[in-house]
Amino acid sequence: MQSRPMRRFGHLAIGAACVTFALAACSKKADDTATTTTETASTSAAGNTATTTTTTTTAPAPAADNTDTVSGAKLASFTGDATKGQTVFIQCKTCHDVAVNKIGPHLQGVVGRKAGSVADFNYSPANKNSGITWTPEKLFQYLENPQRVVPGTKMTFAGISDPQKRADVIAYLGTLK
């Protein structure tokens, strides 16, 4: 028969494991070649404590002029439809507006604009110092996985995996002049 403190410790360990798995399941899907994550969990029956440590090492961002995607898709292989892109853009409206800064900067004139250059928006240093110009090809790469292209960006969006939808959104963004 287990003592009450031992049962409580067991519940604590199970709870910590559940939280770890839940956080892993809810976090964005990472590029396996770009990110290495190590998790360790240790418990001590005597001290009734549980410790979880997570260490993440991220590969460097692609160069500012590199437009290679994880999937290998190229924007030139797709014809964007601005009308369909406006529909896909609905998911972006939580953080972005066409002409007014919200959680993210406004996207009017984003195609061809230098990253981190909207004067009245507080960018992350990673974005502001990225050296990126938002060409359609770079946007195609970025919208696939923003954290891969600009590690440390405040943009927590996981990305748009469907290359046709990315091409459509970029066609729509190109109309916002």
C-alpha positions as CSV (number, residue, x, y, z in Angstrom):
1,M,0.0,0.0,0.0
2,Q,1.4,3.4,-1.0
3,S,1.5,6.2,1.5
4,R,-0.5,9.4,0.8
5,P,2.7,11.5,0.0
6,M,3.8,8.8,-2.5
7,R,0.4,8.9,-4.3
8,R,0.5,12.7,-4.3
9,F,4.0,12.5,-5.9
10,G,2.8,10.1,-8.5
11,H,-0.1,12.4,-9.4
12,L,2.3,15.3,-9.6
13,A,4.6,13.4,-12.0
14,I,1.7,12.3,-14.2
15,G,0.4,15.9,-14.2
16,A,3.9,17.2,-15.3
17,A,4.1,14.6,-18.0
18,C,0.6,15.5,-19.3
19,V,1.4,19.2,-19.4
20,T,4.7,18.5,-21.3
21,F,2.8,16.4,-23.9
22,A,0.0,18.9,-24.2
23,L,2.4,21.7,-24.8
24,A,4.3,19.7,-27.4
25,A,1.1,18.8,-29.1
26,C,-0.2,22.4,-29.2
27,S,3.1,24.0,-30.3
28,K,3.8,24.7,-34.0
29,K,5.1,21.9,-36.2
30,A,8.8,22.5,-36.5
31,D,11.0,21.6,-39.4
32,D,12.8,18.5,-38.2
33,T,16.1,19.5,-39.9
34,A,16.1,23.0,-38.5
35,T,15.2,22.4,-34.9
36,T,16.5,20.0,-32.3
37,T,14.7,19.7,-29.0
38,T,15.8,17.9,-26.0
39,E,13.5,17.3,-23.1
40,T,14.4,15.8,-19.7
41,A,12.2,15.1,-16.7
42,S,13.5,14.1,-13.3
43,T,11.7,13.3,-10.1
44,S,12.8,12.8,-6.6
45,A,10.7,10.6,-4.3
46,A,12.4,11.9,-1.2
47,G,11.9,15.6,-2.0
48,N,8.5,15.2,-3.8
49,T,9.7,17.4,-6.7
50,A,9.5,17.2,-10.4
51,T,11.7,19.1,-12.9
52,T,11.2,19.5,-16.6
53,T,13.9,21.1,-18.7
54,T,13.6,21.9,-22.4
55,T,16.4,23.0,-24.6
56,T,15.9,24.1,-28.2
57,T,18.5,24.7,-30.8
58,T,17.4,26.4,-34.0
59,A,19.2,26.4,-37.3
60,P,20.1,29.9,-38.6
61,A,17.6,31.7,-40.8
62,P,18.0,31.5,-44.6
63,A,19.9,34.4,-46.1
64,A,17.8,37.5,-46.9
65,D,18.0,36.8,-50.6
66,N,17.4,33.0,-50.3
67,T,13.8,32.0,-51.2
68,D,14.0,28.2,-50.9
69,T,11.0,26.7,-49.1
70,V,11.0,23.7,-46.8
71,S,8.6,21.9,-49.3
72,G,10.7,22.8,-52.3
73,A,7.8,24.6,-53.9
74,K,8.5,27.7,-56.0
75,L,6.2,30.7,-56.4
76,A,6.8,30.6,-60.1
77,S,5.0,27.3,-60.3
78,F,1.7,28.8,-59.1
79,T,-0.6,31.4,-60.4
80,G,-2.1,33.5,-57.5
81,D,-5.7,34.5,-57.5
82,A,-6.2,37.7,-55.5
83,T,-9.9,37.0,-55.0
84,K,-9.2,33.6,-53.4
85,G,-6.3,35.2,-51.5
86,Q,-8.6,37.8,-50.0
87,T,-10.6,34.8,-48.6
88,V,-7.4,33.1,-47.2
89,F,-6.4,36.5,-45.8
90,I,-9.3,36.3,-43.3
91,Q,-7.1,34.2,-41.0
92,C,-4.5,37.0,-41.1
93,K,-7.0,39.7,-40.0
94,T,-6.7,38.8,-36.3
95,C,-3.4,40.4,-36.3
96,H,-3.1,42.4,-39.5
97,D,-5.2,45.1,-41.2
98,V,-4.8,46.5,-44.6
99,A,-4.0,50.1,-43.6
100,V,-3.9,50.2,-39.7
101,N,-1.4,48.6,-37.3
102,K,-2.9,46.1,-35.0
103,I,-0.9,43.3,-33.2
104,G,1.1,43.1,-36.5
105,P,2.0,45.9,-38.9
106,H,-0.4,47.0,-41.6
107,L,0.1,45.2,-44.9
108,Q,-0.7,48.0,-47.3
109,G,2.3,48.2,-49.7
110,V,4.0,45.2,-48.1
111,V,5.1,43.7,-51.4
112,G,8.4,45.3,-52.2
113,R,8.7,46.9,-48.7
114,K,11.8,46.4,-46.5
115,A,11.1,44.3,-43.4
116,G,10.7,46.3,-40.2
117,S,10.1,49.6,-42.0
118,V,6.6,50.7,-40.9
119,A,7.6,53.8,-38.8
120,D,4.9,53.5,-36.2
121,F,5.1,49.8,-35.5
122,N,7.3,48.2,-32.8
123,Y,9.0,45.3,-34.6
124,S,11.1,42.5,-33.0
125,P,14.8,43.1,-33.4
126,A,14.9,39.9,-35.4
127,N,12.5,41.3,-38.0
128,K,13.9,44.8,-38.0
129,N,17.4,43.6,-38.5
130,S,16.6,40.7,-41.0
131,G,17.7,42.6,-44.1
132,I,14.7,41.2,-45.9
133,T,12.8,43.0,-48.7
134,W,9.3,41.5,-49.1
135,T,9.5,40.3,-52.7
136,P,6.7,37.9,-53.7
137,E,9.2,35.0,-53.6
138,K,10.4,35.9,-50.1
139,L,6.8,36.3,-48.8
140,F,6.1,32.8,-50.3
141,Q,8.9,31.4,-48.3
142,Y,8.0,33.4,-45.1
143,L,4.3,32.5,-45.1
144,E,5.3,28.8,-45.2
145,N,7.0,29.0,-41.8
146,P,7.6,32.6,-40.4
147,Q,9.8,31.4,-37.5
148,R,12.1,29.5,-39.9
149,V,12.7,32.6,-42.0
150,V,12.9,35.1,-39.2
151,P,13.8,33.3,-36.0
152,G,12.7,35.5,-33.0
153,T,9.9,37.2,-34.9
154,K,6.9,38.2,-32.8
155,M,4.7,36.6,-35.4
156,T,3.5,33.4,-33.8
157,F,1.5,32.3,-36.9
158,A,2.5,28.7,-37.8
159,G,2.3,29.3,-41.5
160,I,0.3,28.3,-44.6
161,S,1.4,24.9,-45.8
162,D,-0.6,24.9,-49.0
163,P,1.6,26.6,-51.6
164,Q,-1.4,27.6,-53.8
165,K,-3.0,29.4,-50.9
166,R,0.3,31.2,-50.2
167,A,0.4,32.3,-53.9
168,D,-3.2,33.5,-53.6
169,V,-2.5,35.5,-50.5
170,I,0.5,37.1,-52.1
171,A,-1.6,38.0,-55.2
172,Y,-4.1,39.7,-52.8
173,L,-1.3,41.5,-50.9
174,G,0.0,42.8,-54.2
175,T,-3.3,44.7,-54.7
176,L,-2.9,46.6,-51.5
177,K,-1.0,49.6,-52.8
